[in-house]
């Protein structure tokens, strides 16, 4: 499966795997405007984000395993087309419920693209080469949750929240072209698994009982919980505590995105020499230290420590995830290589289910102070650090 003719275009893979994370919160800076425009509640507005994340999780769990039976390319192409259409629906939505429903289905097909994209990489590359490829893709695609608000803020300078979704429709068209021109079928019929619910559940059950695979998934879920607590709460918390403008909020996220990009690129160059597991240890440690520092800032109080202190700690958290995400992805995919689409579905789907559960936390426990968000992030990353120490005591059967 590694011949030159079967290798997909890297740009196409970046589009397929990056559109979903990018579309998760491109419009974060516009949430207050969206609420006023649709004359709805803050709860409904947050649901447009939460349902998209739920859709991303469900799409990975449902569509990823299907690609082990029906192949990768046609499912990717269908998903890209539906994503584009749903972006237009979001742009013209007249009320909150319609926007929530459209975001749910949009997330479903976007999640399928993420899961199948990981499987395509696993089909074509092995070992350190696969890990390095995940690192390159991650440096672009997993910037989405932190870079998207910055891009959305720039769009809002010239348009409204509807313009943001119109831009996503244009990005969807690029994804359709990328899949059609740049991603061949990487799973030939002879290598496919039997179709049907029973074989699918059998593959999922087999991987779920395999600790060599699931230990990476559990670690990714716990670290992802800390990361998505930041994603879901920072827009409200930073505005409430530090009274920052949308423009300054954009600068904060852009800086953090740059830190994540640098860390992901470092991963790409270092992983061939060091392996993925040591780089993951560094990433989890950096994020844990950053979350602990943010908690210290919260306990000290914003009147004593300025925005720069909280900003620096958040930047450290995000930079650490730039190492944690690609390394954990590579380790999990290698451990679940026998059913790459199903393995991708489980690790991505369970991570996004976790994200959907933790995203509303700051809304529930309050965003008038920094403490709830900082405490939740610190607890999640500390748990991830402890789990990482436990996981690294056991040798991976097929080290990456």
Secondary structure, DSSP 8 states (H G I E B T S, - for coil): ---GGG---HHHHHHHHHHHHHHHSTTGGGHHHHHHHHT--HHHHHHHHHHHHHHHHHHHHHHHHHHHHH-SHHHHHHHHHHHHHHHHHHHH--SHHHHHHHHHHHHHHHHHHHHHHHHHHHHH--HHHHHHHHHHHHHHHTTHHHHHHHHHHHHHTTS-HHHHHHHHHHHHHHHHHHHHHH----S-GGG----SHHHHHHHHHHHHT-HHHHHHHHHHHHHHHHHHHHHHHHHHHHHHHH---HHHHHHHHHHHHHHHHHHHHHHHHHHHHH-HHHHHHHHHHHHHHHHHHHHHHHHH-TTTS-HHHHHHHHHHHHHHHHHHHHHHHHHHHHHTGGGHHHHHHHHHHHHHHHHHHHHTHHHHH-SSSSHHHHHHHHHHHHHHHHHHHHHTTS--TT--
